[in-house]
């Protein structure tokens, strides 16, 4: 009977979290691309030849546009140069006649501006082929535009295409490899972005097309014969691209069932492919999906956190990093958080369902970028006890601490033990968490990382958890966040002098 009640409680919690996520999605979706806090998702114009080309493209749209549209940067623009032979063969005339909306040097923000100003207006396309992002990674240092911001920018472009061309099938192409070898920093950034944006392909309106493996040697080497400048394809590359997208274009034009998304063979070059779990930096979208998880929730949380980070104006007092227990500061703990924020500038970046590896991904790929904080408060690991061994979880937390130090070297890290879970001390997940806690306590040397343990205040004298404090024996109510706040206040005061 107890297990049944726990399951029911879990379902209730799932419904609440999912409902909250959907409401948040509506809010963020409404402000998304228009929010000036994320440059990659904020429409921006250029001048000179760029504006002249835009005017010509809008005029082509007014004359009826085309049923096939290629949208992107110089790699798309160059269908008119290095790719001319392939373009003339496949896309210049007949039912596949296409409109080239590629502009050299464009980033996601420039494409957004162009779409806001008429390039997809006044006609109905059947297929839109999109490749964008290499200039976001290539033009900005990673601390100015981390991968998560590029991902948000690409998503903003996809959302805008859906609004402007709701009947079209979108063929989202992987950002092409760049640099001679697999260790090129821009290549690695592009691969990190690709690993995320490919999940935007829903198999209904958006289809993923990755042909990068056909441009690379088995070891990841990019030949100058394929891309003379290791960035823009030669004629061979455009032939590969045409062959890859033609099945999607023809199916869209003929109103046939679209082919499944095309995934390139892995060449094992990017961050997320390194190391065993949970030290592996597994992405948000690539996570093991929990049975209750809204598949869009990860993205809206990521975007919301980046918007909030921009509003810190470069400085904050504390960052709370973790999973749903940390996210709960904005739910059950909202009143306590508001009281803390009367004195301290606090940034909450907890995401429900996150395990250690997902926090590693977030720390490395943008959620700790663009501001400086005095404290980083970390509680993570309870979601790892669905299969990860305690020593692996501890090793992952050690990696996370190092990543936090690399991103926020001036900050002191307040490391919390994993919160107790399960009604009784004999709960196997409680035991695993305590095993991990015994190890990670040793990571706090007292200078850069301090240990803050208030778990005994969350349980009763016999070790049981009260339903009045944690109804599901995992997530605290307001009283639990008050315990947390009271324990943290001395550290906040010491770090800030407030």
N, C-alpha and C positions, 0 to 999 in steps of 0.2 A: 504493500500500500504506500509506503514511504517513497519508493522509487517512482510510483505512478504520480504522486503529488509533485515530486521533483521535476518529472517530465512536463506536467501541466504548467508548473511555474516557469520552466524553460520556454515553453511555447508562448506564454504570456509575455515574458521578457523579449522573446524574438519579435513578437508582433509590435511591441512598443518601440524597440530599436529600429525595426524596418519602417514603421510609420513615421518615426522622427526623421529617418534618413530621407524618406520620400518628400516630406515637407521641406527639409533642408535643400533637397535637390531642386524643388520648384523655386525656392528663393535664390539659390546660387545660379540656377539656369537663367533666371530673369536678369541677373546683373552680370553674368559671366564675361562675355567678350567685351562688354562696355566698361568693365571695371579697370580703371587705369593703373591698378596696382600690379598687374602682371603684364609687362610690356609685350610678351609673345602673344597675348590674347587681346591686346588693345589695338584697334585699327589705326594704322599710320600710313601717311602718304609719302611719296618721294617726288622729286621734281625733274626737270630737264627732259631728256628723251623718254624717261619712264612715263611722265604724264602724257606725252604725245602718243605713246603706244596705247596707254589706257583709253584715251579719247577714240583712237581708231578701233579698239576692241568694243567699246560701247556702241560705236556706229555699226559695227558688224552685228552686234546683238539686236540693234533696232531694225536691221534689215532681215531679221529672221534667225539669226544665230546659227546653230547647227545641232544635229541630233547627237553628235559626239563632241565632247569638250575635253581638252587636255589642260590641266591647271597646275601651275607650279612656278619654279624658279628658272635659272639658266639652263638646267638640264632639260627641262621641258621646252624652253625657248629654243634650244639648239636643235630641235627637230627641223628648224628652218635652215640649219647649216650642216653640221656633221651628220644629222639624221635625215637630210633632204631626200636622199634616194629612197629610203624606207617609207618616208612620209608620202612621197609621190606614188609609191607602189600601193599603199594601203589606205591612206587617209585624205588624199587630195580631192578625189572625185567619187561619185557614186553614193550608195547608201551609207557608207562609212565616212563621208566627207566630214572633216572635223574642224573645229575652231581651236586654234592654239592660243591659250591664255597663259603662257609661260613668260615670265619677266626675269631677265638676268639680275641676280643679286637679291631677289625677294626672300623675305622671311615670312613667317606665318602672319605677322601683324600687317604686312603689306598686302598679302592676299585678302585678308579680312577687309581692308579698306576698299580694295577693288571690287569685292563682292557687294559691299555696302553701296557702291556707286555705279551699279548698272551692268556689270559684265555678264551676269547670269539672268538679267531681267528681260522679259518680253518674248521669251520663246520657251519651248519645252524640249529639253534634252532627254535622250534615252540613257546615255551613259556619260558619266563624268570621271575621268581618270586623274587622280590626284597624287602628286609626289611633292612633298614639301618638308623642310626641316634642316637640310644640311647647312644652310646659311645661319640658322639659329645657333647651331653648335659651332660652326666655323668662324662666325664673326664676333662672337662674345666669349670671353673667358668663362670657365665653368662656374666661378663664384659669382659672376654677374647673371648668367642664365644657366642654372642647373638643369639637368635632364627633365625633372618634373615640370618645369615651366614650359619647355619645348613640347612635352606631352600635352599639357593644357592648351597650348597654342594650336597644335594639330587638331585636337578635339573641337576647339572653337571653330576652326575652318570646316570640319565635317558638319557641325551643327548648322553653320551658316548655309552650306550647300543644300542641306535638307530643307531649310526654310525657303531658299530661292528656287530650288528645283525638286520639289517633293516627289515627282514621278520618276526621277532618274535613279538608275543604279549607280552607286559610287564604287569605283575600283580604286582602293587605297593601296598604293605601291610602297614597298619598303624604301626608306632612304638608302641611296646607293652607298656602297663602301667607298672610302676615300683613304688616301695614304698608301704607301707601298706594302706595308705589312700589317698583320693583325694587332700589333701593339701601338699603332698610331693612335694618339689620344682622341682625335676627332672621329676616327673609325669606331673606337670603343664607345664614345658618347652616342654616335648614331645607332650602334647596335643596342645600347641600353634603351634608347627611345623606341626603336623598332619592336623590341620585345614587349613593350607596353601597348603601342598604338595598334599592333596587329589584333589585340583583343577587342578593339572597337568594331571589328568586322562581325556583324550579327548574323550574316548569312541570309538576310532579308533585303536590306537596302545597302549595306556596305560589305564589300568582299575584299579580302586581303590577297595581294599579289606580290610575292617575294621571289625574285629571280636572281638574287645576289650570288647564289652559289654558281651560276653559269658565267659569272664575270670573274671569278676568283680561281686560283689554283687550289688544290686540296689542302695546302698548308695555310691558305688565306692570303697568299701573295697576289698583289694586283699589278698586272703587267702594264707597261706603258703602251703596249700594242692594243690593249683593250681600252685604257683610259690614258691618253698621252700625258695629261697633267695630274693623273691619279685622282681626278674629281669628275671630269666631264667625259662621257663615253665617246669613242670613235664610232665609225659606221657599224662595226661589229656589235657594239653594245646596243645601238638602236635596233638592230635586227633582232637581238635577244628580247629587248623590251616589246617590240611589236608582236613577236610570236607569243609572248606571255600574256598580253592583254587582249589579243584578238578574240579568243574564245569567249571572254566576258562581254566584249563589245557586240559581237555577233548575236549572242544569246539575248542581250538587252534589246537590240534592234528588232529582233524577231519575236520578242515577247516569249521566249522559251525559258525553261528552268535554267537558272544560272549555274555555272560550274561551282564546285566547292572552292573555298579559299585555298590559295596556293602558298605553301610554306617551304622555304628553302632549307636545304640540308644544313645542319648546324656545323660551324667550323670551330666552335668552342673558344671564342675570343673575348667575350664580354664579362663584366664583373659578375653577373648573376649566375654564370656557369662555373664559378670557381668554388672548390671546396665542398665538403659534405654538409648536409643540414645538421644543426641549425646555424652553423657559422656562415653558411652560404647566404649571400644577400638576395634573398628571394623577393621579387617585386610584389607590390600590393595586389595587382590584378592576377598575378601568377600564383597566388597563394592556394593552399588547399581550401576549397570552398566549404564553409560550415553549412549545415543543412538549412539554417535560417537566413543565410546571408543574401541581402539584396545585391545582385551582381554589379549594380551601378554605384553602390555605396562607397566603395574605395575611391572612385574618381572624384566624387563630390566632396569627400573628406579632404582629399589631397588639394583640391582647388581652394576649398574654404580655408585650409591652413595657410596656404600661400598668400591669399588675400589678407588674412589676419596678420601674417608676418610683416607684410608691407606697411601695415598701419602702425607698427611699432616704432616707425621712424628711426630704425637703426639700433634702438636700445630697448632692453627690457630687464626686469629684475629676475624673473624665473621662468623656465620652460618646464612644463610637466609632460613627460614622454612616456607612452605606454600603450595599453590595450583598452578594453571597455571599462575597466575600473578607473583608469585615468580619464577616459572620455566622460565618465559619469560625473566629473566635476561640473560639466555643463548641463547635467540632468538632475539627479538627486542632490548633487552637491552645489547646485547653482547659487543658492542663498549664501552658503559659506564662501564660495568663490567671490561673490559680489562684495562680501565683507572684506576679504583679503585685498581685493582690487581697489578698495578705498585708499589703501596705502601703497600697494605694490602693483607694478605692471606685470601681469602674468599671462603667458601664452600657453594654451592647452593644446597638445597635439597627440591625444590618445585616439586610437581607432579600434573599434570593437572587432574582436576576432584576431587581432594581431598576435603573432608569436615573436620570438626574439629575432628571427631572420627578417621579418618584415620591418621591424624597427631599424635593423642594420641598413636595409635598402633605403628607407626614408632618410636616415641620418646621412648616408653617402650621397644621395641624389637630389637633395635640395631643401628638405624641411628644416634644416638647421643653418641655412644660408641667408645672407642679406641682413643680418642683425647680430648684435652682441648681447649676451645675457650674463648675469652674474652667477646664477644657479641653474643647473639642469637636474631636475628631480626625476629619477628613473624607477619605475616599477614594471617589470615585464617577466613573463615566463609561464604564467598559469595556463596559457593555451598551448604550450609545448608538451604538456603531459597527456597528450593523446597519441603518443608514440615515440617521442624523443627521449632518449636516456638522460638521466640527471647530469652525467658528466658532460654530455654534448650540450645540454642547455647551459650549464655553467661556462663552458668554453665559448658559446655564442655570446653570453653576456659580457665576457671579458673582451671579445672583439668589439662589441657595441660600445663599451666604455672607451676603448682606444679610438674609435671613430668619432665619438663625441668630443674627446680631447682634441682631435685633429681639426674638427670644425669650430669648436668653441674653446680655444686654448686658455682664454682668460677666465673661464667659468669654473666654479667649484661644482663637482657632481655630488649630489645627495642620492646615495644608492639605498633603496628600500628593499627589504625582503619581499618575496612574493607573498601576497596576502593569503591568509588561511582560507581554505575552502572545504566544503563538506561539513555536514552537521557535527560529526564526531571526529575525535583525534585519530581514529583508526581508518578514516577514509583514505583510500589508496592515493588519491590525488593530493590530499593534504600531506601525506607522508613524502611523496615525491617532491612537492614544493619545499618542504622542510629540509630534505636532503640537499637540494640545490642551494637553499639559503645558507646552510653550514659552509658550503664552499665559497660562495660569492662574498660572504662577510669578509673573507681574507683579502678580497680585492680592494677593500677600503683601507688605504694606508694612512688616512687621517689628514693628509695635506690637500691633494687634488681630488680625492674621493673619500667621502665620509659616509659612515654607516648610520642609518636611522631606523631603528626597529621599534614599532609600536604595536606589533601583532598581539601581544598579550592583552592589550586593552580592547581588542576586537573579539575576544573569546571570554567565556565565563570561567569560573574557578575550576570546573571539571573539564575544561578544554572544549566544550561544545559551543556552537555558535547560536546565538539567539535569533529567531526569526524577526524580532523587533529591530534588529540591527542589520541583518542580511537576510531578506525573505527567501532568496534562492540559495543561501549559504555560500555566496560568492560575491555579489555586488552590494556594496554598502548603501544604506539609506543616509539621510542627512546627518544623523548622529555619527555615523562612521567617518564621514568627511570632516566633521568637527574634531574627531580624534586626530585625524591626519593633519588638519590645520594647526591644532594646538602643538603637535610635535614639531611641525615645520617652522613655526614662527620664530624661534630663536635663531635658526639658520638664516632666515630671510633678514632678520634684524642685523645679524652680524655681517652679512654680505653687502647690505645696502646702507647701513647706518640709519635706517628709517625706524 
